[in-house]
Amino acid sequence: MSRKFKHANYEETLNQTIRLGEALPSQHLARFVVDIIAQLDVSKIYERYASVGGEAIAPEILLVVVLWYATGLFSSRKIEKATYESIPFRYIAGGLHPDHDTIANFRKTFLNEIQELFVQILLLAQAAGVLQLGNISLDGSKIHADASKSKQSATNA
């Protein structure tokens, strides 16, 4: 008697319809962050946009995309790519795909506002019971340490 194996049908897999609502659990952090952003007052950001120009991506979407980098994705190019490939990123971007330049410019232009809103988000998350706060860093300073990734120990050399 020979063993039977399940095989993948990759063409059929590529043609599957995926509903994000099914793929993203109701308690997923992405849903929580989108809900939190909707509660914030982002009028200071809206005020700084020019009244002329092409149709811009709403600041709330860029804000949640930029803040979602706290999950470990820092490069605006990688974030742009993730809006195509990652279910949580596709959800938080609302099905849009902001260009990496748009993401980087938004982050640079509205850094002070983003920092203020980030603190509000952390406090709201703590109040909702989904976050325990310890030390929080907003400046991204890098400090050399003996245990850094770039330092090899004598045993690894």
N, CA and C of each residue as an Amber inpcrd file, in Angstrom:
protein
   471
   0.8450000  -1.1760000   0.0000000   0.0000000   0.0000000   0.0000000
   0.8910000   1.2390000   0.0000000   0.6520000   2.1510000  -0.9270000
   1.4840000   3.3530000  -0.9970000   0.7730000   4.5150000  -0.3100000
   1.5630000   5.4080000   0.1970000   1.0370000   6.5800000   0.9150000
   0.4910000   7.5950000  -0.0770000  -0.6150000   8.2550000   0.2710000
  -1.2160000   9.2850000  -0.5710000  -0.7920000  10.6560000  -0.0640000
  -0.6250000  11.5750000  -0.9940000  -0.2180000  12.9300000  -0.6600000
  -1.2120000  13.9340000  -1.2210000  -1.3830000  15.0170000  -0.5020000
  -2.1750000  16.1370000  -1.0050000  -1.2380000  17.0250000  -1.8130000
  -1.6730000  17.4310000  -2.9970000  -0.8680000  18.2970000  -3.8410000
  -1.5860000  19.6230000  -4.0240000  -0.8070000  20.6840000  -4.2070000
  -1.3620000  22.0190000  -4.3990000  -1.6860000  22.2330000  -5.8700000
  -2.7550000  22.9620000  -6.1080000  -3.0940000  23.4180000  -7.4490000
  -2.8510000  24.9250000  -7.4470000  -1.6840000  25.3310000  -7.8780000
  -1.2800000  26.7230000  -7.7660000  -2.0840000  27.6470000  -8.6670000
  -2.4940000  27.1840000  -9.8180000  -3.3300000  28.0150000 -10.6920000
  -4.6700000  28.3030000 -10.0250000  -5.2500000  27.2930000  -9.4220000
  -6.5260000  27.4760000  -8.7140000  -6.3320000  28.3980000  -7.5080000
  -5.2160000  28.2420000  -6.8250000  -4.9150000  29.0900000  -5.6680000
  -4.8060000  30.5540000  -6.0850000  -4.1470000  30.8080000  -7.2120000
  -4.0070000  32.1870000  -7.6870000  -5.3470000  32.8050000  -8.0610000
  -6.3190000  32.0020000  -8.4020000  -7.6310000  32.5020000  -8.8030000
  -8.6380000  32.5660000  -7.6560000  -8.2050000  32.2290000  -6.4490000
  -9.1060000  32.2880000  -5.3050000  -9.4310000  33.7330000  -4.9580000
 -10.6490000  33.9420000  -4.5140000 -11.0590000  35.2430000  -4.0230000
 -10.8540000  35.2600000  -2.5120000 -10.1300000  36.2640000  -2.0610000
  -9.8600000  36.3830000  -0.6290000 -10.6310000  37.5750000  -0.0950000
 -11.4590000  37.3400000   0.9020000 -12.1430000  38.4350000   1.6010000
 -11.2760000  38.8190000   2.7910000 -10.8830000  40.0900000   2.8470000
 -10.0220000  40.5260000   3.9450000 -10.7050000  40.3380000   5.2930000
 -12.0180000  40.4770000   5.3020000 -12.7550000  40.2850000   6.5500000
 -12.5980000  38.8830000   7.1110000 -12.4420000  37.9100000   6.2410000
 -12.2240000  36.5300000   6.6830000 -10.7570000  36.2840000   7.0270000
  -9.8590000  36.9370000   6.3030000  -8.4340000  36.7080000   6.5000000
  -7.8660000  37.4790000   7.6880000  -8.5530000  38.5350000   8.1050000
  -8.0790000  39.3690000   9.2040000  -9.0320000  39.1960000  10.3890000
  -8.6400000  38.4510000  11.4150000  -9.5290000  38.1930000  12.5540000
 -10.0650000  39.4790000  13.1740000 -11.2260000  39.3900000  13.7700000
 -11.8720000  40.5870000  14.3270000 -11.0440000  41.2420000  15.4370000
 -10.2080000  40.4870000  16.1050000  -9.3900000  41.0340000  17.1930000
  -7.9800000  41.3990000  16.7290000  -7.7480000  41.4300000  15.4300000
  -6.4110000  41.7320000  14.9110000  -6.0200000  43.1710000  15.2390000
  -4.7440000  43.3800000  15.5050000  -4.2320000  44.7010000  15.8650000
  -4.4920000  45.7390000  14.7710000  -4.4570000  45.3310000  13.5160000
  -4.6980000  46.2720000  12.4160000  -6.0890000  46.8850000  12.5250000
  -7.0740000  46.0810000  12.8560000  -8.4450000  46.6030000  13.0100000
  -8.5090000  47.5840000  14.1680000  -7.8330000  47.2470000  15.2560000
  -7.8200000  48.1250000  16.4310000  -7.1840000  49.4700000  16.0930000
  -6.0490000  49.4420000  15.4080000  -5.3400000  50.6820000  15.0830000
  -6.1760000  51.5520000  14.1480000  -6.8260000  50.9560000  13.1640000
  -7.6860000  51.7210000  12.2560000  -8.8250000  52.3710000  13.0450000
  -9.4250000  51.6310000  13.9760000 -10.4980000  52.1860000  14.8120000
  -9.9960000  53.3390000  15.6800000  -8.7910000  53.1940000  16.2220000
  -8.2090000  54.2470000  17.0710000  -7.9440000  55.5040000  16.2480000
  -7.3630000  55.3480000  15.0650000  -7.0470000  56.4990000  14.2110000
  -8.3230000  57.2720000  13.8760000  -9.4210000  56.5630000  13.6740000
 -10.6960000  57.2090000  13.3430000 -11.1820000  58.1020000  14.4820000
 -10.7230000  57.8590000  15.7040000 -11.1420000  58.6410000  16.8690000
 -10.2730000  59.8840000  17.0970000  -9.1450000  59.9620000  16.4200000
  -8.2100000  61.0550000  16.6640000  -8.5880000  62.3140000  15.8940000
  -8.1810000  63.4460000  16.4380000  -8.3760000  64.7280000  15.7700000
  -7.1350000  65.0070000  14.9190000  -7.2750000  64.8680000  13.6100000
  -6.1500000  65.0930000  12.6990000  -6.3070000  66.4110000  11.9350000
  -7.0900000  67.3240000  12.4840000  -7.3520000  68.5940000  11.7970000
  -6.0800000  69.4170000  11.5970000  -5.0930000  69.3130000  12.4990000
  -3.8340000  70.0420000  12.3250000  -3.1150000  69.5990000  11.0570000
  -3.2290000  68.3280000  10.7340000  -2.5970000  67.8160000   9.5180000
  -3.3520000  68.3070000   8.2880000  -4.6870000  68.2370000   8.3310000
  -5.4960000  68.7020000   7.2010000  -5.2340000  70.1770000   6.9060000
  -5.0440000  70.9810000   7.9560000  -4.8300000  72.4210000   7.7860000
  -3.5560000  72.7370000   7.0020000  -2.5800000  71.8520000   7.0510000
  -1.2940000  72.1030000   6.4040000  -1.2700000  71.6870000   4.9350000
  -2.3460000  71.0570000   4.4590000  -2.4140000  70.6940000   3.0430000
  -2.8180000  71.9210000   2.2300000  -2.2550000  72.0570000   1.0470000
  -2.6040000  73.1530000   0.1430000  -4.0130000  72.9140000  -0.4070000
  -4.6820000  73.9960000  -0.7590000  -6.0490000  73.8720000  -1.2740000
  -6.0750000  73.4820000  -2.7460000  -4.9320000  73.4830000  -3.4060000
  -4.8560000  73.1010000  -4.8190000  -4.0020000  71.8480000  -4.9550000
  -4.1220000  71.2130000  -6.1000000  -3.3240000  70.0220000  -6.3650000
  -4.2060000  68.8350000  -6.6710000  -3.5670000  67.7290000  -6.9760000
  -4.2890000  66.5010000  -7.2940000  -4.9480000  65.9090000  -6.0660000
  -5.7000000  64.8680000  -6.3040000  -6.3970000  64.2000000  -5.2050000
  -5.3660000  63.4820000  -4.3320000  -5.3200000  63.8620000  -3.0730000
  -4.3380000  63.3070000  -2.1390000  -4.9570000  62.1600000  -1.3500000
  -4.0940000  61.2850000  -0.8730000  -4.5450000  60.2170000   0.0250000
  -4.8450000  60.8520000   1.3750000  -5.9490000  60.4820000   1.9710000
  -6.3770000  61.0640000   3.2450000  -5.2960000  60.8790000   4.3170000
  -5.0570000  61.9130000   5.1160000  -4.0330000  61.8310000   6.1590000
  -4.2470000  60.6660000   7.1300000  -5.4950000  60.2970000   7.3890000
  -5.7380000  59.1770000   8.3070000  -5.1200000  57.8950000   7.7730000
  -5.2140000  57.6940000   6.4610000  -4.6540000  56.4780000   5.8660000
  -3.1340000  56.5090000   5.9640000  -2.5300000  57.6250000   5.6060000
  -1.0710000  57.7310000   5.6980000  -0.6040000  57.6300000   7.1430000
  -1.3750000  58.1810000   8.0420000  -1.0200000  58.1120000   9.4570000
  -0.9990000  56.6700000   9.9500000  -2.0270000  55.9170000   9.6300000
  -2.0690000  54.5310000  10.0990000  -0.9960000  53.6980000   9.4100000
  -0.6950000  53.9850000   8.1450000   0.3730000  53.2700000   7.4470000
   1.7180000  53.5770000   8.1010000   1.9620000  54.8360000   8.4080000
   3.2190000  55.2270000   9.0470000   3.3180000  54.6690000  10.4650000
   2.2290000  54.7170000  11.2070000   2.2700000  54.2180000  12.5840000
   2.3370000  52.7000000  12.6460000   1.8520000  52.0460000  11.6160000
   1.8990000  50.5800000  11.6050000   3.3490000  50.0980000  11.5070000
   4.2740000  50.9880000  11.1040000   5.6760000  50.5970000  11.0440000
   6.1900000  50.1950000  12.4180000   5.4700000  50.5590000  13.4580000
   5.8640000  50.1580000  14.8070000   5.8690000  48.6380000  14.9530000
   5.2630000  47.9420000  13.9870000   5.2870000  46.4810000  14.0110000
   6.5810000  45.9310000  13.4350000   7.4750000  46.8050000  12.9810000
   8.7950000  46.3670000  12.5560000   9.1720000  46.6620000  11.1210000
   8.3130000  47.3160000  10.3590000   8.6330000  47.6490000   8.9710000
   8.8890000  49.1430000   8.9020000  10.1410000  49.5380000   8.6440000
  10.5170000  50.9400000   8.7400000  10.7120000  51.6240000   7.3830000
  11.1060000  50.8910000   6.3820000  11.4080000  51.4550000   5.0700000
  10.1150000  51.8170000   4.3400000  10.0610000  53.0340000   3.8010000
   8.8600000  53.4390000   3.0690000   8.6880000  52.5990000   1.7990000
   9.7670000  52.1420000   1.2070000   9.6710000  51.2570000   0.0380000
   9.0800000  49.9030000   0.4390000   9.5030000  49.3900000   1.5820000
   8.9590000  48.1080000   2.0490000   7.4990000  48.2540000   2.4600000
   7.1550000  49.4180000   3.0300000   5.7630000  49.6650000   3.3970000
   4.9020000  49.7140000   2.1420000   5.3690000  50.4140000   1.1080000
   4.6250000  50.4620000  -0.1560000   4.4200000  49.0490000  -0.6980000
   5.4560000  48.2500000  -0.6990000   5.3680000  46.8640000  -1.1840000
   4.3820000  46.0520000  -0.3460000   4.3970000  46.2960000   0.9600000
   3.5080000  45.5480000   1.8640000   2.0370000  45.8600000   1.6000000
   1.7240000  47.0480000   1.0710000   0.3170000  47.3610000   0.7700000
  -0.2190000  46.4930000  -0.3600000   0.6700000  45.8500000  -1.0920000
   0.2760000  44.9010000  -2.1340000   0.2900000  43.4580000  -1.6160000
   1.2300000  43.1450000  -0.7130000   1.5050000  41.7530000  -0.3690000
   1.0180000  41.3070000   1.0050000   0.7850000  42.2250000   1.9140000
   0.4400000  41.8730000   3.2870000  -1.0250000  42.1970000   3.5620000
  -1.7430000  41.2450000   4.1040000  -3.1660000  41.4520000   4.3830000
  -3.3890000  42.5940000   5.3730000  -2.6810000  42.6390000   6.5180000
  -2.8920000  43.7770000   7.4250000  -2.5730000  45.1230000   6.7780000
  -1.4880000  45.2090000   6.0100000  -1.1580000  46.4670000   5.3410000
  -2.1960000  46.8260000   4.2860000  -2.6780000  45.8440000   3.5660000
  -3.7030000  46.1080000   2.5570000  -4.9490000  46.6780000   3.2410000
  -5.2710000  46.1400000   4.4140000  -6.4420000  46.6250000   5.1630000
  -6.2210000  48.0470000   5.6680000  -5.0950000  48.2970000   6.3360000
  -4.8930000  49.6250000   6.9320000  -4.7450000  50.7060000   5.8730000
  -4.2930000  50.3240000   4.6690000  -4.1740000  51.2880000   3.5830000
  -5.4990000  51.4450000   2.8440000  -6.5090000  50.7210000   3.2660000
  -7.8290000  50.8430000   2.6610000  -7.8580000  50.4440000   1.1920000
  -6.9880000  49.4870000   0.8220000  -6.9370000  49.0490000  -0.5630000
  -6.1600000  49.9910000  -1.4670000  -5.6260000  51.0760000  -0.9030000
  -4.8030000  52.0110000  -1.6750000  -3.3340000  51.5940000  -1.5550000
  -2.5160000  52.1360000  -2.4130000  -1.0960000  51.7930000  -2.4120000
  -0.2660000  53.0660000  -2.4850000  -0.1160000  53.7510000  -1.3410000
   0.6570000  55.0010000  -1.3550000   2.0920000  54.7590000  -1.8280000
   2.5740000  55.6480000  -2.6620000   3.9310000  55.5910000  -3.1620000
   4.9140000  55.7920000  -2.0060000   6.0860000  55.1900000  -2.1110000
   7.0790000  55.3220000  -1.0380000   7.4850000  56.7690000  -0.8010000
   7.5070000  57.5880000  -1.8590000   7.8230000  59.0150000  -1.6790000
   6.7290000  59.7190000  -0.8790000   5.4830000  59.3680000  -1.1400000
   4.3580000  59.9500000  -0.3990000   4.4690000  59.5990000   1.0760000
   4.7860000  58.3450000   1.3620000   4.9220000  57.8830000   2.7540000
   6.0760000  58.6190000   3.4420000   7.2290000  58.6720000   2.7780000
   8.4060000  59.3220000   3.3700000   8.1660000  60.8160000   3.5820000
   7.5550000  61.4840000   2.6050000   7.2800000  62.9210000   2.7460000
   6.2740000  63.1910000   3.8520000   5.2600000  62.3560000   3.9590000
   4.2680000  62.5180000   5.0180000   4.9480000  62.3830000   6.3790000
   5.7630000  61.3730000   6.5160000   6.4650000  61.1290000   7.7840000
   7.3550000  62.3080000   8.1460000   8.0850000  62.8290000   7.1630000
   9.0050000  63.9440000   7.4060000   8.2490000  65.2500000   7.6800000
   7.2300000  65.5250000   6.8840000   6.4870000  66.7740000   6.9890000
   5.7110000  66.8820000   8.2910000   5.1190000  65.7880000   8.7220000
   4.2250000  65.8200000   9.8810000   4.8030000  65.0940000  11.0960000
   6.1120000  65.0860000  11.2250000   6.7640000  64.3530000  12.3160000
   6.2420000  64.7660000  13.6890000   6.1390000  66.0730000  13.9470000
   5.6680000  66.5290000  15.2710000   4.2450000  66.0780000  15.5350000
   3.3760000  66.2080000  14.5450000   1.9770000  65.7920000  14.7090000
   1.8780000  64.2840000  14.9080000   2.6960000  63.5300000  14.1720000
   2.6850000  62.0700000  14.2910000   3.1250000  61.6590000  15.6860000
   4.1450000  62.3170000  16.2230000   4.6080000  61.9860000  17.5750000
   3.5120000  62.2310000  18.6070000   2.8230000  63.3630000  18.4960000
   1.7380000  63.6700000  19.4320000   0.6180000  62.6370000  19.3240000
   0.2460000  62.2960000  18.0980000  -0.8290000  61.3330000  17.8850000
  -0.4230000  59.9330000  18.3230000   0.8500000  59.5920000  18.1610000
   1.3360000  58.2780000  18.5790000   1.1780000  58.1020000  20.0860000
   1.5030000  59.1380000  20.8370000   1.3380000  59.0830000  22.3010000
  -0.1450000  58.9000000  22.6430000  -1.0300000  59.6250000  21.9440000
  -2.4730000  59.4680000  22.1860000  -2.9260000  58.0390000  21.8920000
  -2.4070000  57.4620000  20.8170000  -2.7730000  56.0940000  20.4530000
  -2.3310000  55.1150000  21.5400000  -1.1160000  55.2910000  22.0320000
  -0.6220000  54.4000000  23.0880000  -1.4730000  54.5080000  24.3480000
  -1.8720000  55.7250000  24.6970000  -2.7040000  55.9140000  25.8850000
  -4.0890000  55.3040000  25.6890000  -4.6660000  55.4590000  24.4900000
  -5.9610000  54.8460000  24.1940000  -5.8600000  53.3220000  24.2140000
  -4.7620000  52.7910000  23.6840000  -4.5600000  51.3390000  23.6950000
  -4.4140000  50.8150000  25.1170000  -3.7330000  51.5780000  25.9570000
  -3.5870000  51.1800000  27.3540000  -4.9450000  51.2110000  28.0500000
  -5.7200000  52.2620000  27.8010000  -7.0450000  52.3730000  28.4210000
  -7.9690000  51.2450000  27.9630000  -7.7880000  50.7850000  26.7130000
  -8.6100000  49.6970000  26.1820000  -8.1320000  48.3370000  26.6790000
  -6.9790000  48.3140000  27.3530000  -6.4730000  47.0660000  27.9110000
  -5.7160000  46.1900000  26.9280000  -5.3290000  46.7400000  25.7840000
  -4.5920000  45.9450000  24.8060000  -3.0940000  46.2270000  24.8230000
  -2.6670000  47.0900000  25.7460000  -1.2590000  47.4670000  25.7920000
  -0.8630000  47.7540000  27.2260000   0.3080000  47.2500000  27.5930000
   0.9020000  47.6110000  28.8700000   2.0910000  48.4950000  28.5560000
   2.0980000  49.6920000  29.1160000   3.1620000  50.6420000  28.8070000
   4.3400000  50.4700000  29.7480000   5.5120000  50.5280000  29.1520000
   6.7720000  50.5530000  29.8810000   7.5240000  51.7710000  29.4130000
   8.7410000  51.5770000  28.9460000   9.5190000  52.6740000  28.3800000
   9.1490000  52.8360000  26.9090000   8.9510000  54.0840000  26.5010000
   8.5890000  54.3800000  25.1250000   9.6270000  55.3350000  24.5680000
  10.1100000  55.0370000  23.3560000  11.0760000  55.9140000  22.6950000
  10.4750000  56.4250000  21.4070000  10.5910000  57.7360000  21.1860000
  10.0450000  58.3260000  19.9760000  11.1160000  58.8600000  19.0330000
  12.3510000  58.9810000  19.4960000  13.3410000  59.6550000  18.6670000
  14.1650000  58.7230000  17.7890000  14.1690000  57.4420000  18.0510000
  14.8910000  56.4990000  17.2040000  16.3960000  56.5630000  17.3510000
  16.8920000  57.0640000  18.4770000  18.3380000  57.1310000  18.6780000
  18.9330000  55.7390000  18.6850000  20.1220000  55.6350000  18.0960000
  20.8270000  54.3600000  18.0820000  22.0080000  54.4630000  19.0310000
  22.1250000  53.4720000  19.8750000  23.1830000  53.4630000  20.8670000
  24.0060000  52.2050000  20.6630000  25.3310000  52.3550000  20.5830000
  26.2040000  51.2030000  20.4060000  26.1720000  50.3450000  21.6650000
  26.0690000  49.0590000  21.4560000  26.0660000  48.1260000  22.5820000
  26.9260000  46.9330000  22.2230000  27.4660000  46.2870000  23.2320000
  28.2910000  45.1100000  22.9980000  27.4800000  43.9810000  22.3670000
  26.1850000  43.9780000  22.5700000  25.3300000  42.9100000  22.0330000
  24.6920000  43.3060000  20.7110000  25.2520000  44.3110000  20.0410000
  24.6590000  44.7670000  18.7890000  24.8230000  43.7350000  17.6920000
  23.9550000  43.8170000  16.6600000  24.0040000  42.8750000  15.5430000
  25.3050000  43.0130000  14.7570000  25.8670000  44.2230000  14.7450000
  27.0550000  44.4550000  13.9280000  28.3570000  44.0270000  14.6200000
  28.2980000  43.7160000  15.8910000  29.5070000  43.3250000  16.6180000
  29.5800000  41.8150000  16.6870000  30.6910000  41.2610000  16.2260000
  30.8720000  39.8160000  16.3040000  31.6900000  39.4940000  17.5400000
  31.3240000  38.4050000  18.1790000  32.0920000  38.0000000  19.3390000
  33.3370000  37.2400000  18.8770000  34.2820000  37.0720000  19.7520000
  35.5170000  36.3750000  19.4290000  35.2450000  34.9180000  19.0560000
  34.1840000  34.3300000  19.6090000  33.8730000  32.9340000  19.3170000
  33.2660000  32.7720000  17.9330000  32.6390000  33.8460000  17.3880000
  32.0240000  33.7650000  16.0670000  33.0010000  34.1240000  14.9500000
  34.1420000  34.6990000  15.3070000  35.0680000  35.1960000  14.2780000
  35.8140000  34.0820000  13.5880000
